[in-house]
């Protein structure tokens, strides 16, 4: 999966998406993704901390698909 494509598709649906690397955190939780708004709803949001950016984005995609909100449909 292409990170930019996923984030762009979510932005087209009104979502805000942040992918962050934090060097002050331990390696197993160094990366974070946060998505909110748009198709997630006004109060909807998703956040996860993972070891890699790919794992963060895969977790976000799984979350969206589990709620029938996949940006690739």
C-alpha positions as CSV (number, residue, x, y, z in Angstrom):
1,X,0.0,0.0,0.0
2,X,1.2,3.5,-0.8
3,X,1.1,5.8,2.2
4,X,0.6,8.9,0.2
5,X,-2.3,7.4,-1.8
6,X,-4.1,6.2,1.3
7,X,-3.7,9.6,3.1
8,X,-4.8,11.4,-0.1
9,X,-7.9,9.3,-0.5
10,X,-8.8,9.9,3.1
11,X,-8.3,13.6,2.7
12,X,-10.6,13.5,-0.3
13,X,-13.3,12.2,2.0
14,X,-12.7,15.0,4.5
15,X,-10.4,13.1,6.9
16,X,-7.4,14.6,8.6
17,X,-4.5,12.1,8.8
18,X,-1.2,12.4,10.6
19,X,1.7,10.0,10.4
20,X,4.4,10.8,13.0
21,X,7.8,9.4,13.9
22,X,8.8,10.2,17.5
23,X,12.5,9.7,18.3
24,X,11.8,10.1,22.0
25,X,9.6,7.0,22.2
26,X,10.7,3.4,22.5
27,X,11.3,1.6,19.1
28,X,8.1,-0.6,19.5
29,X,5.9,2.5,19.7
30,X,8.0,5.0,17.7
31,X,5.4,5.5,14.9
32,X,1.9,6.9,15.3
33,X,-1.0,7.4,12.9
34,X,-4.1,9.5,13.8
35,X,-7.1,9.9,11.5
36,X,-10.2,12.0,12.3
37,X,-13.2,13.6,10.8
38,X,-14.7,13.0,7.3
39,X,-16.1,9.5,6.9
40,X,-15.1,8.7,10.5
41,X,-17.8,11.2,11.6
42,X,-17.6,14.3,13.6
43,X,-16.6,12.5,16.8
44,X,-14.9,9.6,15.1
45,X,-11.1,9.1,15.2
46,X,-8.5,6.4,15.1
47,X,-5.1,6.3,16.6
48,X,-2.5,3.6,16.9
49,X,1.2,3.4,17.9
50,X,3.3,0.8,16.1
51,X,7.0,-0.1,15.4
52,X,6.8,0.9,11.7
53,X,4.8,3.3,9.5
54,X,3.6,0.4,7.4
55,X,2.1,-1.3,10.5
56,X,0.4,2.0,11.5
57,X,-1.2,2.4,8.0
58,X,-2.2,-1.2,7.8
59,X,-4.0,-0.9,11.2
60,X,-5.8,2.2,10.0
61,X,-6.9,0.5,6.8
62,X,-8.1,-2.6,8.8
63,X,-10.0,-0.3,11.1
64,X,-11.7,1.5,8.2
65,X,-12.5,-1.8,6.3
66,X,-14.0,-3.2,9.5
67,X,-16.5,-0.3,9.4
68,X,-17.1,-0.5,5.7
69,X,-15.3,2.8,5.2
70,X,-12.4,1.6,3.0
71,X,-11.0,4.5,0.9
72,X,-10.4,2.0,-1.9
73,X,-14.0,1.2,-2.7
